[in-house]
């Protein structure tokens, strides 16, 4: 039997680790193995008795602590029983929770709040899928089958157009999906499981559920049959890709839902299906920028409504103003969806600045939005406090950037792209600051 030697080593790039040598064969193992003394032993045993490399990579996760930050110990009674936790929260939730907190260099604090959040995510996945299939039952009554909307060959051709063009919201969704696929693949290749988990979480709950499904919901059973079919096909294509992205973290719920979709003949499991890969034809920076503007406008309008404590079901009139013609066109083209999701009776679009008097205004460097005060909702003092706080924050941010840009050493050493980005942000913040100061002065006249 050949002599097996295990010793410390370092690569030319400076990576430290172990070398296990059997005769003329030597295998370098990454330095993370040094955190567990048994790994070199396992490597040497496999080489000596089986003459093969047992594994090519080892991932050592962070220390898992209790919700109170204590190290788990049977003798101290601080251990958590994973079987009990799985029964209480579900195995998928447990797996996703651990993966989402597995950031290198930090301990995992396994608390009830985090496990509950992961269970809520599992419920969200299930309920969103259930919503689609319940509404599909109604749509199938019009003579369209699930296979025509969600067969593998149908899903592969998404996104679908209606009226000769792909809707902006569909372009945006698949651009976001393409970015998420790239992010997840890159994160998994580099063992950054927390980044992969958080990326697919943001896509499914935020992009897919909160924005896309809510935007297309009326179209699924609408009178425009061509648009309805396109929306259904795009939904199922995105759902299928999202389930495959989620499967490494939540294998049971994704397996169950995957079998609800039509699959290729002989397909047995989502685990054996291909993992999503980047699609260059889905990437669309312009669509992302345009829909991001719509999101900003709607968030600003919802913030005003919340500050004014308006009944969520009460429709109110609002105004949008921007000197940017492209921005006005984007809002005008998507007026129906904005009005529905922001609960507006109308949204007037103009170029002139919006007066503070008699209403609440939110501003960015690109646009202003305004909702007229409802008499019983006026709170001048609260609005004044909010404006002053925003002004103070902007003044500090502007002062910091001016100091940085005024530093000759920084300008000489920083990449030109960074300097230009700071200058652009500074200009936008100065515009926003001026708007806030003007609104504060106008508000004082109403007090």
URQUI-V528958 format. One record per pair of residues at least 6 apart in sequence whose ideal C-beta (glycine too) atoms are under 8 Angstrom apart, sorted by the first residue. I is the first residue (numbers start at 1). J is the second residue. If there is no record, write none. Layout:
I_J + I_J
//
This chain:
1_48 + 2_22 + 2_23 + 2_48 + 3_23 + 4_20 + 4_21 + 4_22 + 4_44 + 4_47 + 4_48 + 5_19 + 5_20 + 5_21 + 5_44 + 6_18 + 6_19 + 6_20 + 6_21 + 6_40 + 6_41 + 6_43 + 6_44 + 7_18 + 7_19 + 7_21 + 8_16 + 8_17 + 8_18 + 8_19 + 8_34 + 9_16 + 9_17 + 9_18 + 9_19 + 9_28 + 10_16 + 10_17 + 11_17 + 11_28 + 15_30 + 15_31 + 16_31 + 16_34 + 17_28 + 17_29 + 17_30 + 17_31 + 17_32 + 17_33 + 17_34 + 18_28 + 18_29 + 18_31 + 18_33 + 18_34 + 18_39 + 18_40 + 18_43 + 19_26 + 19_27 + 19_28 + 19_29 + 20_26 + 20_27 + 20_29 + 20_40 + 20_43 + 20_44 + 20_47 + 21_27 + 22_47 + 22_48 + 22_51 + 25_47 + 27_43 + 27_47 + 27_53 + 29_39 + 29_40 + 29_43 + 29_58 + 30_57 + 30_58 + 32_58 + 32_59 + 32_60 + 33_39 + 33_40 + 33_58 + 33_60 + 35_60 + 36_58 + 36_60 + 39_58 + 42_54 + 43_53 + 43_54 + 46_52 + 46_53 + 46_54 + 47_53 + 57_191 + 59_191 + 61_98 + 61_102 + 61_108 + 62_101 + 62_102 + 62_103 + 62_104 + 62_105 + 62_106 + 62_107 + 62_108 + 63_71 + 63_107 + 63_108 + 64_72 + 64_98 + 64_107 + 64_108 + 64_110 + 65_71 + 65_72 + 65_107 + 65_108 + 65_109 + 65_110 + 66_72 + 66_78 + 66_80 + 66_109 + 66_110 + 66_111 + 67_109 + 67_110 + 67_111 + 67_112 + 67_113 + 69_107 + 69_109 + 70_76 + 70_78 + 71_78 + 72_78 + 72_79 + 72_80 + 73_79 + 80_110 + 82_94 + 85_94 + 85_110 + 85_115 + 86_94 + 88_115 + 89_97 + 89_115 + 89_116 + 89_118 + 89_119 + 90_119 + 90_122 + 90_252 + 91_252 + 92_118 + 92_122 + 92_249 + 92_250 + 92_251 + 92_252 + 92_253 + 93_115 + 93_118 + 93_119 + 93_121 + 93_122 + 93_250 + 94_115 + 94_118 + 95_249 + 95_250 + 95_251 + 96_118 + 96_121 + 96_122 + 96_197 + 96_201 + 96_249 + 96_250 + 97_110 + 97_114 + 97_115 + 97_117 + 97_118 + 98_108 + 98_110 + 99_193 + 99_194 + 99_196 + 99_197 + 99_249 + 100_118 + 100_193 + 100_194 + 100_197 + 100_198 + 100_201 + 100_249 + 101_108 + 101_109 + 101_110 + 101_114 + 101_194 + 102_108 + 102_193 + 102_194 + 103_192 + 103_194 + 104_192 + 121_201 + 121_204 + 121_205 + 122_250 + 122_253 + 124_204 + 124_205 + 124_209 + 125_204 + 125_246 + 125_250 + 125_253 + 125_254 + 125_257 + 126_253 + 126_257 + 128_204 + 128_208 + 128_209 + 128_213 + 129_239 + 129_257 + 129_260 + 131_213 + 132_213 + 132_235 + 132_236 + 132_239 + 133_260 + 135_220 + 135_221 + 136_146 + 136_149 + 136_232 + 138_221 + 139_220 + 139_221 + 139_228 + 139_232 + 140_146 + 142_225 + 144_229 + 144_232 + 146_261 + 146_262 + 147_154 + 147_262 + 148_154 + 148_229 + 149_229 + 149_232 + 149_233 + 149_236 + 150_232 + 150_233 + 150_236 + 150_237 + 150_240 + 150_261 + 150_262 + 151_262 + 152_262 + 152_263 + 152_264 + 154_233 + 154_236 + 154_237 + 155_233 + 155_236 + 155_237 + 155_240 + 156_237 + 158_174 + 158_233 + 158_234 + 158_237 + 158_238 + 159_166 + 159_170 + 159_171 + 159_173 + 159_174 + 159_230 + 159_234 + 159_237 + 159_282 + 160_166 + 160_170 + 160_229 + 160_230 + 160_233 + 160_234 + 161_167 + 161_230 + 162_224 + 162_226 + 162_227 + 162_229 + 162_230 + 162_231 + 163_226 + 163_227 + 167_227 + 167_230 + 168_287 + 168_290 + 168_291 + 168_330 + 168_333 + 168_334 + 169_211 + 169_212 + 169_215 + 169_216 + 169_291 + 169_334 + 169_337 + 170_230 + 170_231 + 170_234 + 171_284 + 171_287 + 171_291 + 172_284 + 172_287 + 172_288 + 172_290 + 172_291 + 173_207 + 173_208 + 173_212 + 173_234 + 173_238 + 174_234 + 174_238 + 174_279 + 174_282 + 174_284 + 175_282 + 175_283 + 175_284 + 175_285 + 175_287 + 175_288 + 176_203 + 176_207 + 176_288 + 177_203 + 177_207 + 177_238 + 177_241 + 177_242 + 177_282 + 178_278 + 178_279 + 178_280 + 178_282 + 178_283 + 179_283 + 180_199 + 180_200 + 180_202 + 180_203 + 180_207 + 180_245 + 181_241 + 181_245 + 181_276 + 181_277 + 181_278 + 181_279 + 182_278 + 183_195 + 183_196 + 183_199 + 184_196 + 184_199 + 184_200 + 184_245 + 184_276 + 185_275 + 185_276 + 185_277 + 185_278 + 187_193 + 187_195 + 187_196 + 187_199 + 188_196 + 188_248 + 196_248 + 196_249 + 197_249 + 200_242 + 200_245 + 200_246 + 200_249 + 203_242 + 203_245 + 204_242 + 204_246 + 208_238 + 208_239 + 208_242 + 211_295 + 212_235 + 212_238 + 213_235 + 214_341 + 215_337 + 215_341 + 216_231 + 216_234 + 216_235 + 218_340 + 219_227 + 219_228 + 219_231 + 220_228 + 220_231 + 220_232 + 220_235 + 221_228 + 222_228 + 236_261 + 239_257 + 239_261 + 240_258 + 240_261 + 241_276 + 243_254 + 243_257 + 243_258 + 243_270 + 244_254 + 244_258 + 244_270 + 244_273 + 244_274 + 244_275 + 244_276 + 245_275 + 245_276 + 246_254 + 247_254 + 247_255 + 247_258 + 247_270 + 247_271 + 251_270 + 251_271 + 254_270 + 255_269 + 255_270 + 255_271 + 258_269 + 258_270 + 258_273 + 259_270 + 263_273 + 267_273 + 290_330 + 293_327 + 293_330 + 293_331 + 293_366 + 293_367 + 294_330 + 294_331 + 294_334 + 294_337 + 294_338 + 296_364 + 296_366 + 296_367 + 297_320 + 297_331 + 297_338 + 297_367 + 297_369 + 298_338 + 298_341 + 298_342 + 300_362 + 300_364 + 300_369 + 301_318 + 301_338 + 301_342 + 301_344 + 301_362 + 301_369 + 301_371 + 302_342 + 303_362 + 304_318 + 304_360 + 304_361 + 304_362 + 304_369 + 304_370 + 304_371 + 305_312 + 305_316 + 305_342 + 305_343 + 305_371 + 307_360 + 307_382 + 307_383 + 307_386 + 308_360 + 308_371 + 308_373 + 308_374 + 308_377 + 309_377 + 310_316 + 310_374 + 310_377 + 312_343 + 313_343 + 314_343 + 315_343 + 315_344 + 315_345 + 316_343 + 316_344 + 316_345 + 316_371 + 316_372 + 316_374 + 317_344 + 317_345 + 317_346 + 317_347 + 317_348 + 317_371 + 317_372 + 318_342 + 318_344 + 318_346 + 318_347 + 318_348 + 318_369 + 318_370 + 318_371 + 319_347 + 319_348 + 319_349 + 319_350 + 319_354 + 319_359 + 319_368 + 319_369 + 319_370 + 319_371 + 320_328 + 320_331 + 320_347 + 320_348 + 320_349 + 320_350 + 320_367 + 320_368 + 320_369 + 321_349 + 321_350 + 321_351 + 321_352 + 321_353 + 321_354 + 321_367 + 321_368 + 321_369 + 321_370 + 322_328 + 322_331 + 322_351 + 322_366 + 322_367 + 322_368 + 323_351 + 324_366 + 324_367 + 327_366 + 327_367 + 328_349 + 328_351 + 331_338 + 331_347 + 331_349 + 332_349 + 335_347 + 335_349 + 338_344 + 338_347 + 339_345 + 339_346 + 339_347 + 353_368 + 353_435 + 353_438 + 354_361 + 354_368 + 354_369 + 354_370 + 355_370 + 355_442 + 356_438 + 356_439 + 356_440 + 356_442 + 356_443 + 356_446 + 357_442 + 357_443 + 357_445 + 357_446 + 358_372 + 358_373 + 358_446 + 359_370 + 359_371 + 359_372 + 359_373 + 360_370 + 360_371 + 360_373 + 360_383 + 361_368 + 361_369 + 361_370 + 361_439 + 362_368 + 362_369 + 362_370 + 363_369 + 363_432 + 363_435 + 363_436 + 363_439 + 364_428 + 364_432 + 365_427 + 365_428 + 365_429 + 365_431 + 365_432 + 368_435 + 380_443 + 380_446 + 380_447 + 383_443 + 384_440 + 384_443 + 384_444 + 384_447 + 387_436 + 387_439 + 387_440 + 387_443 + 388_440 + 390_436 + 391_433 + 391_436 + 391_437 + 391_440 + 394_429 + 394_432 + 394_433 + 394_436 + 395_433 + 397_429 + 398_426 + 398_429 + 398_430 + 398_433 + 401_422 + 401_425 + 401_426 + 401_429 + 402_426 + 404_410 + 404_422 + 405_411 + 405_419 + 405_422 + 405_423 + 405_426 + 411_419
//
